[in-house]
Amino acid sequence: MSSTDVAASATKKENLNEFDQHYFTSYDHYGIHEEMLQDTVRTMSYKNAIMQNKDFFKDKIVLDVGCGTGILSMFAAQAGAKHVIGVDMSSIIEMAQKVIDANGFSDKITLLRGKLEDVVLPYDKVDIIVSEWMGYFLLYESMLDTVLYARDRYLVEGGLIFPDKCSIHVAGLEDSEYKQEKLNYWENVYGFDYSCFIPLIKQEPLVDTVNATAVNTTRSQLIEFDLNTVQVKDLAFESKFEVQAKRQDVINGLVSWFDIEFPVSKKGTKPVVFSTGAHAGYTHWKQTVFYFDNDLEAEVGDVLKGTLICAPDKRNNRDMDVSIKYDFVPKGPGADQRAVSGEARFLMH
Ligand SMILES: C[S@@+](CC[C@H](N)C(=O)[O-])C[C@H]1O[C@@H](n2cnc3c(N)ncnc32)[C@H](O)[C@@H]1O
């Protein structure tokens, strides 16, 4: 099979809604791809997972959902795939074609431009799906929906998805100085009162790197998804959490992160995993922080528990609505005065 002309798209951008147009345009520029490629935890995890499972890939038909610059397609081809199909809606696919040609993969990798949901693949079924679909707080961007569509439409019975397991976690954090800086700034901007911005700032989760020492409670897993079986409806979820203070400290809110796991070909082999938590190496996903209105005064062993509800936003399903109901349950002297219950609502966009 020879390289295709990626100038023609199966999807007309003008026909997409404004949110999807904006979403795919954000992946047109090389800058975002540079950031992803240079995220070595991310990219090397994919490379290792694919290379350590060459016996899975050998002579297989592989679909790369959202191929971007083509990096995962080339890993799959290097691992011995019979043929790789890379699909992307963004114009970056034109550069991917040049990369693939320059690296001698033109006969092994076919690129198709358009939404995965609209393109016609040259194969009825594929053996393996590779995709890097994860957004902030795992689900932001809702690209997992597309991977699940690809699974249901194209993956052979017993086919593999790289990666295939993921989980979201939370813990309490002390971040008073940064929280105050972020909010106080708007009280006096060049001598003007900009405080009308404060409610907006409060409702947006903060995506930033959190120092591991700022995490001051135990952790709690909110949810785990198995990509082999999960359904789109399961991606809107309600989960309980419970963490315990590890030291006498203020808890300003919750820090969240996700962990990723790839399949293994041989029983007893350790799967390739990576974490985007504060305890692990830097990734471009950083961590997502949900500040509470209340600052909780914790003693060792005090419990913070509650429920987190997460769903795609009704107006723009690539945005996410998150609401957190929490009860802080202190023990010991002054417990009654320190007990707090609250609710915080966030929009990730
Ligand atoms: C997070 S990037 C990953 C790029 C590349 N796989 C990598 O690992 O560097 C996701 C890519 O998927 C593409 N994408 C997202 N949803 C898509 C869809 N429904 N159809 C086609 N491409 C899609 C985006 O345009 C973007 O280039």
The ligand as a MOL file (V3000), in Angstrom:
LIG
                    3D

  0  0  0     0  0            999 V3000
M  V30 BEGIN CTAB
M  V30 COUNTS 27 29 0 0 0
M  V30 BEGIN ATOM
M  V30 1 C -3.2890 14.0900 22.2010 0
M  V30 2 S -2.9680 14.1490 20.4700 0 CHG=1
M  V30 3 C -1.9220 12.7510 20.2170 0
M  V30 4 C -1.0910 12.8380 18.9530 0
M  V30 5 C -0.1630 11.6680 18.7020 0
M  V30 6 N -0.8530 10.3980 18.7150 0
M  V30 7 C 0.9500 11.6190 19.7310 0
M  V30 8 O 0.9430 10.7140 20.5580 0
M  V30 9 O 1.8130 12.5060 19.7210 0 CHG=-1
M  V30 10 C -4.5320 13.6600 19.8600 0
M  V30 11 C -4.7120 13.7940 18.3430 0
M  V30 12 O -5.9550 13.1690 18.0130 0
M  V30 13 C -6.6260 13.9170 17.0300 0
M  V30 14 N -8.0530 13.5970 17.1740 0
M  V30 15 C -8.8220 13.7590 18.2650 0
M  V30 16 N -10.0680 13.3190 18.0320 0
M  V30 17 C -10.0840 12.8600 16.7570 0
M  V30 18 C -11.1030 12.2960 15.9280 0
M  V30 19 N -12.3550 12.1090 16.3780 0
M  V30 20 N -10.7820 11.9590 14.6630 0
M  V30 21 C -9.5210 12.1610 14.1900 0
M  V30 22 N -8.5250 12.7030 14.9250 0
M  V30 23 C -8.7950 13.0430 16.1930 0
M  V30 24 C -6.2460 15.3670 17.3180 0
M  V30 25 O -6.3820 16.1570 16.1600 0
M  V30 26 C -4.8080 15.2150 17.8050 0
M  V30 27 O -3.8870 15.3940 16.7580 0
M  V30 END ATOM
M  V30 BEGIN BOND
M  V30 1 1 1 2
M  V30 2 1 2 3
M  V30 3 1 2 10
M  V30 4 1 3 4
M  V30 5 1 4 5
M  V30 6 1 5 6
M  V30 7 1 5 7
M  V30 8 2 7 8
M  V30 9 1 7 9
M  V30 10 1 10 11
M  V30 11 1 11 12
M  V30 12 1 11 26
M  V30 13 1 12 13
M  V30 14 1 13 14
M  V30 15 1 13 24
M  V30 16 1 14 15
M  V30 17 1 14 23
M  V30 18 2 15 16
M  V30 19 1 16 17
M  V30 20 1 17 18
M  V30 21 2 17 23
M  V30 22 1 18 19
M  V30 23 2 18 20
M  V30 24 1 20 21
M  V30 25 2 21 22
M  V30 26 1 22 23
M  V30 27 1 24 25
M  V30 28 1 24 26
M  V30 29 1 26 27
M  V30 END BOND
M  V30 END CTAB
M  END
